[in-house]
Each structure stands twice: as structure tokens, then as C-alpha cells.
Amino acid sequence: MSDGKKSLFLRKAGTAIAFLTLLFISSLLPLSQTNLIPKVHAEVIDNSVGSIAPAKYWGAFSGTTGDVQINVNRTGIAVRVEIPREFLDGVISNENDTHFIQSDIRNDYYYYAVVDESRHWSYDWNRTASDAPCFKPSFSIHDPNAPWCVEVWNYLNGTFLNFTAPKFVRFMGLNAPRISGVYNFTLFVANKTNKFGYPDFVHAWNTTLFVPVSMIDNPASIPGTICDADDPSLTCPPILGAKGVVYATNLATGQVARAYVNQTNGRFNLTGLAPGNYEVRGSAGVVNGIAYSVSDPVSMLNLQRGQLAPLGKLHLQRAPQVCGFIRYRNSTDPIQTNFLPHSLTDHPYLPKIGFKILNITVEATDQAGHTFRVLTTSTDSSIDSFSIITGQGIKYVGNGPLGTVDPYGTEFAGLPSVSGSPYTMQINVWITGYLQQFSESVTIASMPGQATPIPCNQVVPTPIVMQSGGVISGTIEFHRNALTLETPHDGELALGLSSTATDALFGGNILIQMYNQAGQLKGVGVINGTLPDGKTIYANSVSVRFYIVGFSEFYNRTWAGTWVSKDNGLAADQYTINVNIRGYEEEEITSGPYSLPLGSNQTVTIRMTRAGAFQVSAVSFNNRFGSRALQAEKPFRFLNLSIPVRARIYFYDAGGRIVGYEERPLVQGINGVSLTSFTIIFAGQNWSLREIWFFGYAPTHLATGTYSIKGYTLGYVQQRDIFGYVELVSLGRAFVPLLIANELDITSPIFSEPSLFWHTPEHDHAIGEAYSGGGLAGALPVNMTSNDPTLVFPIFGFGAMMNVTCNSILQCTSTFSGQGHFFYVAPDGTRYFDYGLDTDTYLAKVPEFGFNKHFTTIIPSFMIDFPDLGLGEDVFLNLYAMARIRQDTFSSSLVTGWVAGNSLVEVIPLSWVSVQATNGTFTKSVPTLDGRYDGVGALNLPAGIYDITFSVANYESQTLSGVQVTWNSTYVILPPLGPLCPTADPGVCGSPFPLLQATQSSLLTITFWMVTSVTRVLGIPEKSILLQR
């Protein structure tokens, strides 16, 4: 019998004997008394298109660290996951930090995006899709409690590709929130792009996945229903259809639990509660024009472990509301009581500029700093009315001070209740082209009670008077000199480079920013000046008109954009105007300051002088042996690849700041690329509207001065530092010699164990790396199929990748190509310029890789010295299949814990138990998810002898010492003394029992393990929980 058939026989025989053993045991003891896992938590195979772990039982304990894995069983082109921001507190602080993400959808981290939604606001802008980061129509308005948004695109060389299910996205090293409850992770799977070419997540399949968090083991829970205490029926009926939140505070420890209300029935369930005394409060947002204040506290005393303590009805009172009227006047009208008949069409400037929409934002701020808001649109009449009911636009309730929950100022609560003395709120109104004339406030003196309709607390003075602000009516002129106007088209021709112009060198998108005397930004204008093909729209014009009336979200994205400024008009002040256009320098004398009286029109002319431009030729050379002297012009090493390698020329000013760059795909005959060289013309950077709006980039130009010029591409280093001087209205020329750099080839045969060749058993991603004294200096990602017996990593620096396809007889085809983009992005999100390996000493490495089977090197690396350029070195780094430790595949083979405070003999699967292996020189750990640590979450180790420790908050640790593992073996290890013992109630655990030593017999160990799963009930001595495959 072959080894494979023998192993299969043993597995089948072992399962059969274990099953017979359980049948025998069950004949002695009724299954209803064998409480391995509470029946309510029965293991279910999830065949849905999206699932998450941990999702069952008690979830993660507050304050612990672990992973969350989402399984995607649906085909698509991209995945988005919204992660509650509490899980990433202390894990990341910057956007596009991707170190905590692992996925088998794509191995190019350039296409991983991490967006902090609290820093953004996207919506259906101008009644169409937006290209804002993580766009969705229901985006919160710079909400401090908004989630993080993670996207993984399956994108290659300009094309989205469908990935095949199943796939996974795993978030590693997350922190369990301080507030217990059930947290929502939202999964989107896009299968098409939108009009901007981005994945269409608006119309994508999506689902909400739930991760529970508990304060403690065997927690209590408080279910209940929110009800309307002011309903005229006096029956306090459930509140249906409102966004509601309920939270409980432990009076002794201050710990908090939070639950969201089911909008269809008004019910809630506060989970994860530690024993103790609690106060429960709740609130609800608007439904049928009524919102509800945070309720008075309800005491829930002496909660015990595992207790289900129904609260019944939580009585909510109807919240006060603020109402008011807005009228409009021309601030230049000397009669203060004259109001405009129409807010928009009678405004002195807005209709002439072309405004068609007038949005209104009214905010009421209480003395505690809560801001409540209403967003509406003017009816273009003489008067607009408003009602403030909730904090419209703030859609998440998160952590308040010291881990508390504060729903005020969100869509989950109405205005604060009146308890005792009245309170006052400050009123602010934000409208483009208008200024609030007076300081208004409102006093909330009483609760509305059963009154219908809800009484309105009127703003004082009333109406709110908005007076027209001023306008800057400007003309931007394009000049060759102070006296000569010139179109961008003619400016390009004047350089004498060609008899035709591309119309894509000067001009483009325009950013205008206006500052008052105090240096505060008070107005923004963004003009789309670029056609889809990159040409300048106004290339044949000598001037461009502009108007600044303050801030306008609808027209200039000034609130959603990087400026985060609400709509407003221009007050009387002196203003300085800064204009940014590619290739043009603003004449300082024309930038102001300009005096703008209240409500007036100030006409200005801004002269923009054509700045400098550079023509740069980058040429491929080899070096003269032993020096950096140029030897001979050589063909580019990586020309015309299936996915082109990219090259960039960067320009740096005297302060080392990047002015911009010009990029070329290295394809011969296109965009000035020849066999040995390429030429670029650069006059400044024309950033896209998206980059201007959402990332704060401003178009640049080349002022008079000296610039550092650097060339970057795969496999090349620059011969020397290149500097170029340029003046306004002139052309500078530079020559950038690029020297063929070094090559470090890593060859990595696959071994199942020392001296036994093998191959990759599954589709996988690996990276070959080269390190110098300055850190990572080169990397080559390899995307391979199964059956690859030897991995090869030809590392030339940064800027390439390799795909390997192998057949069943281990014959492989490799494709070396560019990445489809500039920059190599490391797994932690760090970006590296495409470049070559210079003269230096390098350390070659292949980091551990794998999904279900991991590989690593025994000898970490070799030091390779390159004393010259144009050299190549070979390194052999054997890769060995690591030992794999996991729990077994049986549904009852889970990492569990005894249930404290329970009269039944009961265990429950535990999440985020750290399974840690140590041997004095090496430590590695993985967390359990719903009691499991298998698949991509298994513990992979080099061969050796380890102590395996199982530890988690609220439970005593257990260590299995002296576990010897060998290469390419799988071991099933559970806590050696059985389920973990709760520190709060060790009496439920019984006495520990001696271990059986590891055995090679799968049949024997499976039988022992299946018996141990019920030994706490039967009192049978425990045996080994160590399996080897």
C-alpha cells in the first residue's frame, strides 16, 4: 500500500473509531447532558457569499488583540470593507498604511487603499457619481466616528480583472474596542466600474457582517425595547423606523456596552456585560418628524455572569426642536428692512456668475459643544424655513471621553432634554455668497411632551438675516512679459521645440485661493482647464475669467475637499489672491491686497508670466569598468515588455521639494522613447481635479532658479547629480545619463524537508528582496501557480514583477514585466521609487510566504558585494515547507474555555486566544477565531522544539512544553489540560490530568482526542491533544 493510500486509510479508520467511541459514550450519557458547546451556539457551515470571523459566541474580549478574517465567496473586480474605527485605534494613524492587511485577491499593494472616512466626505456630487476617496452616497460629513475604508483592487496594467471565489481579506493585529457590543463590518464586492473608471461600490453587492466584543467571559445581556413615552396613547409604543442606540454603564468600573436598535421592531440587546450594577440610557433619531433625547438612566442591579436580564421598555422622551426663518438682503441697500424677493436670482452676483443652486446649512451648538445640523436647499423665495431635529450628516456613534458613548450631535439622537434650568444654543447659518448679519441663539426651556405637532423653539432674533457678501471678479492674463500677452499654445511654440504644439505643456486646471489680512483662507475657486486627452481647454486664449464669492461646496468642493470649509460669503476685508497654474508664475504685484467693501464687487487682473521649462534627455549607458564614467550608449534593458516598465524624471527645487515629474512607459517609438533614450518636456505639474480637491495638491511651475533633476527606472542608477538652471520664459536643457545597474538573482528550490525536493502546492505570492545599509533597496514580487519546483527572483531594483504558470509535470513558464505603474509598494504601504541596485553590499532575502502552506529559509541570507556597476550575482536560498500547527477539522475540535458561573458543565469556543510558540530564539503567535486557528490563520513554524502557550484575558494560560515539529508536517494542538480555565471561577474546571506524549499514529491520537472532548462530563483521564499528519 502506498504512503498516500496508507495515510488515507488511517484517517478514515481513525474517524470511524472516534465516531464509534462517541456512540459508546453517548449510550452511557444522554447527549442533552453532554454540553460541549451550548446548543444555541451550534456550529453552522457558512455557505453565504460573505462571512466573517470572529462572529460567534462571546467574540473578542475588550482590550485584547487579534485578527478578523472576511471570506469572499463571490466573483468580482474589487472588494471594499468598512472597519469600525475602534478596531484600528493604536494600530494605524495614517492613510494607506497597509501593514495589517493580507489577501489573496492581489499581491500588489499599490492597489490596496486605506482611507480614514473621518477625514473625508463624499456623496452624489452635482447629482452624479463622485471620485472622492471611498465614495458612497451615504457618507458622513467629516464624522469623527466614521469607519476606516479598505479597498483591494484586482487591477493590472489598466484593466480590472475578475477574481475567482473563494478569496479572503484578513486584518491582523486589531485591538478590541473598549465598548462592548456587536460591531458592523460592511463588505462590498464590485463587479463593474463607474463612469470615472473606479470600482462601482455604489451598485455593488454588499452585506453587513457582525463581530461581537465582550467585557468578560460568560457575559450578561440586557434586551429591551425603546418606546415613545410621550405618545398620546399613554402606552409607550415601540419606536419604529428610527436610528436608535442604547448603552449601559457599569457604575463601579465605568465600562460601557452599546447596542443599536432594530429599526423594524424597536428592540435592542446589550451584550458582553461584566457582572455588576448598570445604568442604561438610550436615544433615537428622527422618524415622522420626531426625534428623542437621551433617556433618564434606568438601573439594572446585580447582573451576574451569563444572566439574561430583560429591561422591558426603555422610555424615551420626544426631543425639543429648533425652528426658524431665513431672509435675505442686499448688504449695499441702505434700508435695513428691505429684503430680496428671491434668495438666489435676486442676489447681486450669484446669477450673473451662473449659480443655479443655493444650499443652506444651519447649525445649533449647545454649551457642551454638540452641533446639530440641517442641510437643505433654498426655494429661491423671499424666505426659507428650517427645523433642526438631529445632527444630520453624522451617522456614527463612537467613543466619547474615557470610552463613554455620546449620541448627541449624531443622527441617533434629538436635541438634549431640559432637566432643570433652560439651556441656550448658538445658531450659525452657512450659505454661499451670504454672511450672517447678526449673532442668533435659541433658548430651550421645556420638553415638547405630547404636543402635536412638536412645538418649535424659535431662533432669536427672528428672522435670521443673511446679507450678501462681496465678489472678486477676476481676469487671469497669460503673459510672455509685462507688456505682451500670449496664449498657452503660442507659449509652447515659442520654445522652438516643434512647429506644432501639444497644447498639454502650459495651462490646465486652475486653483485660486484667497486670504484675508489675518492670513486666513476665505475663498476658493477651482477651474477645470483640462480636456480628457490632457490638452488645455483654454490653450488658444490669452485670458481666463474667474469669480470668487467665498466657499461653495456645490461648485468647488470646498467642504468635502481638503479645505473643509462650509459655504460662506466674503466679508469686508483686504484680500490677497494666489493663483496656481501649470507653467505660469503669478506676478506678485497683481496678487493684492485688494480692498473689498461689504457686499461690493472688486475687479482684479492677475498677470501670469510664462515660467521656465526643461527639455531633458535620459540615455542608457554602461559604465567604464571601475568608475562611473560613461562607456557606451546601450539599448534599454527593459524595453517593450508585455507590461511596460515605467521611467520618470523628477524635478526638485533648491529646498528639496518635488516640483513635479514626467513619466514615460518604456515602449519604443511612443512619446519620445527610442532604443537607447527618451526625452521629456516639463513646465510644471498639472494635477487632476481629484488631486486638487481631495489631496491638497496645487499646480506647479518652474520659477527662476536651479533645480535638481533625477531619473528613475528599473535597473538603472543615475551617473551623477544633475542640476539645471532655468529662467522665466526660457527653456533649459539637461542630459541625464542612466547607468546599467546590478542584478541579484535569487534561486530558491522548494523542499518539503531538507534533501527532499518538492513544489508549491497552491497558488501563491512571494517576494524576493535585497537590503542595503539604507534598508530595502530592491524587490521582485512573484505571482505563481501550484507545481512550481524552483522560485527565481531576478532583482534589478524596484519596478518589475513576475508571473509563473506551471503544469502538472512541474514545467513552468515565467513572464518578467513591469508592474503596470510607477513605485513599488511594500506590504506596509511604503512607496519606493523605481530604481536600480547601485554599488553597495546587499543582503538577499525571501521573507516567509504562503497561505495554507508556508515556506521559509533556514539560512536567512547571504551578503553580496557589488564593487562596480553592470555586475550580476547568484544567490541560492532554499525554501522549506514549514510545520503547521492548527486545531483539527472536526467541528468540536476547537480551542475552548470552561464557562464560569454556570451550573452546567459547559465549554465554549474562544476568540483571540493567543497560540504562541517559543524556543528561546524564536517567537511567533496567531489568534483563534471562534475557537479555530487553521487555514491562513494556522501557526507556521520552522522545524524545532517549542513551547506552545494558549493565553487570553480572563483565562488561565496553558503551555505544552517540548513540542518537536518537523518540516512539512501538520500538527493538531489544543490546550494540553483541556479547555482553558476561567480565572473568576476555577472551580468549574476540575483537576488537570497528565499528558500523553506525541505519537506518530493519527489513528491513536484522534481516538484519544475524541474521548477527551467529553471527559469533563465522564471523569475519564485526559490524553494528548497533539496530532501529527
Steps between C-alpha positions, in 0.01 A plus 500: 500500500642841407569760766219718366246217508624391841457854637151519354416164654624609840300821484182315405560231758574756768182690427298180507641387835455847648140502385439156652661622820259791516208271431609284793536800727166639396339170586621552855406866527210687338626748239282769657736491799820499294532878477817532296358813336167658589238390249411859425851545360501194276770505234356588159678471168475842339430472129411865455683730261671675788589393852711631784685366802482546789122520477370255760479442870653779711727633226811688605562629851543877539865597514631192319672479161423270211394459139178530305459296184240556229436224250375613161311230313401720211673596175586865443765750399552670836407472865426771753473448875395768746668432835369658822769750587521378860669180379781703342562735794869463578554283192528764227484877493574581136309423186637229269684325782433147375720298738198340669338367180549161339304376199526252218306728263807694391868499595570857387455736795485793261137401457423484872337818629444593865282810544407665827140598438511753784725715281269496199150558374372356175152486357315525167666830417313720255250213461761262360755251627801639682863400473563587864690243708278208602201664334152401617177701495441463876844628602519680835614862505853487645359275772756439779348156560485391136662169410819428312448393141723230349494418130684224313491524121575219258655736248782449253643730235190710449244221529283368779501121510241272655627298794356158560342406831576409767735774612578649838601829658658474844561794734780422741584636842178690560411632845167403653304817588450613858124511445339158483225411258458385143703686236415528132755420228350580160618299200457617140592298190505705180463333162517808276646849485327837518529788255832606653654156447501413870329190644128569531435430866176702497319234296710212631380201693550567871426352837550592863703256708505503879784463749407478871715652773456413867630650823551160656438127460144370535363853486150612587262667258212747527232483230223754474296730280514876461159661522340841461417621851323807359267314269144623561380141545694490829602140419860584407492319164826382338682759293520360147706627209745717695873463539537417867785421737496368855794477736566366847765630739646290781472719808809351666745476209363748246502232231246556225297276272318629193221360285329635191124479479326282244306757298227254401391413857674744734684225684858498626730257678790626712757220496844428642426633851719425799331431836395810689255787523411696186324810384333471162429796271382529145398743229359499149521711188223638290195309383179668385651838589571398862834424666573390855739631765731278701280334761525522874712213637334170584675293766576135437647369823705197595546348154665159517708305251298360216182670620234604255347803673209640299451870551160515338424845365752782498294821508622775267370853504439700188782747446470877460542646154642826372315685226558822320474710189768643276462820303743656256611854429742686282761631740552810286135601545493778764151400614554216740143369478504454123516128429567333167197344329713202396800362686689385193376677190494839675844463652715779353769260366411130516268485194747694289773255591278210401390358835190279467494347850510661843560253779432585865665359810364603841675386817403525865778447753431441867723594792654150509624541143244276329408627155162419351447566134253520215599500132250642255471694176355847457166523320617826338223687674510793739509275804629151581400302806689228683466256788792346687413160641825296511866524408436439130800363314668336803409135454710319759501485879848431631717540800455809709735608781644207697313243293152641552226516237365840400227496231429874512594674179443183295203360312431272799362767733289809508591814691587470870215482747420779741565391855480791738609831352472589130805488273611716211626403155700714259369514141722517193381515140725415205400606147722572201513872423334601827611604849304467821427858602431446869589252769197280560423253775213296631398413854354156568276535802271196496440157353230460235315223680189374322445820302428444132659630289826536693526858631774703339767685698546814294839652428549851639509749339272380228517481207866417451628764261755396241664788318678470171876470508740649253644354184840506338454520125831406352681453176808280474727621219776291346813701424832456332611816679334794672384650170439198276206265528546145380281191477620172655509362144731776382710470813573137416587588139731775622726238656602404146473126564253427222294666233187364667388524857360222718292753697580287805810676629371831640172561679244246612305491823500821704496541877420845642522560874423826677627606843392785726729736690539249783627237255182293524367323194166659415426397143586227250443456130585191298476516121500191283749593231592157364336291230478120536796461263716722722488811284440844648145621439603865471818432302409764240386770742704776655279522807258312726222653706432399860275601787550442871199540729645309797456128547264287293475127555264447209730663246849474646489212751622734773336303785554148373844595373827549678395848623209369716330841486123543506319718250546869577526843342781754498501753782642850474878461519823526304579191299805350336449267206722200423460335160659165414523395134745259346786687336406850615626724776272760653634853493515595865393856436166377365421262787376779726405585764166612363251689713149361490227709665198315636289355221698665225659379180876532465640456150854370483746392234755234585799487267658159457839497332610189317752327719792285400501160334751219475579265219668195649650205319563183697741258335594141581873434544729240640788626712872482448625220722591615847348846466177685430637634175283443196614217276246463220138567425301180548145386424266522795506177695123474534356640181167391354404256774146359495423731791729798447754609758450862602759778509467837666699822504450694824572868563594629847534863602783645710319396818479137388125519438354311207376738230370217287592224260449371150444130439564277199413134444809348342344406167710580198354754260242641741525837679862562408637159605773361277719191526745671734336819627186696568430872509251691710386861515398628841353838601323405823248255638137511393322315778157356435191655657478198729853555624436872550168452680566202721877487550597867508734501201555829316618540139869592482740694281874546458604834646837651424760290676703182512331161513619155583397254228482128569414206280341184634432168333549131565855373473672838469678746723577858417864563416525818706294783643355713224410865551338734254441872505198657339349848483147615430395482134800283420588141422762316696659183377641211695656166428442218748732203448356180643745222569414134479495384860551161662300181501447273797341167410351295780432136417286320754433128455193377687559227758239311698780427746881516479629294204150427366398714204138611470291772335249768591171327590272796427477836327727730695669838528867540591746788505874496450672788677838672504607711798783748527614706796222746421225239518300334227674568168329264259209260482333271249147372566428162344150373439512123446268209447534163672764247386790747489812306610742794501432868554724745319522866599705711256528822702608809310368746759138614506248511218440144378296193579488144377219257428567127496265235362578131552337181381447169675843366396676800656577677175478876551480809286615833647408848382715789620333839455438841643248545779256711299582806709789696647604428862547173678270493802614283789243308709514775763401763243845659460562623146836450328604675182574272207879480497796267465755333728800732537848410621448376855482193717164328494318247707278265298182373662181315423259577786268228624204465269197283443131468563413147609859376474784730601862495386811648656876488474730334753795726422347848498724646229842566358689826475568596139750771413477698178822705470405615151198542275372260236574196712287199578504265794312179568371403843346166593252512784323170558137526599356243738139411567435607858333297768138591541317504832126534516190366665339203330235508230234344722232752593554423869880523475521861612695706751244535775462625854291387792203722568534677834200541726300231322330213676530286187826337398559710191776623274492760227735581207720803569622771263829683503670239712869551430659175386867577545805289422834583661838327514731761646607655168173503311148611594192498285129508576160492334154570644201269498182603321186341642725235653684427176852571382525323168520583130684828450479549877701192594828526693789431260841420649846394393599154616602502866391448857250749638290584798145565380301735725127573484410827671217751501357756742276361776646149470799315640769426246605149405835395355593183319877475541759333283291457187726383220382587149656402171493657157183464291300338780161594634427480870172533678553659838241608753561623856672205672282499814177530313287812471652814647405575859329833586689697762174616655367151566773231492271264686316413181815362343575189704853363538764489228609165364834366370586531133559221256816553299475576128450197284543433132167319491223721372256222578599483866518875562167572330337236721658650811394849394139404437481341844643810666224714350255356753733409788380783722158340500614139539802555721726303264871597528608733223742395232715680248352765277794487261448372149754455223413454134 
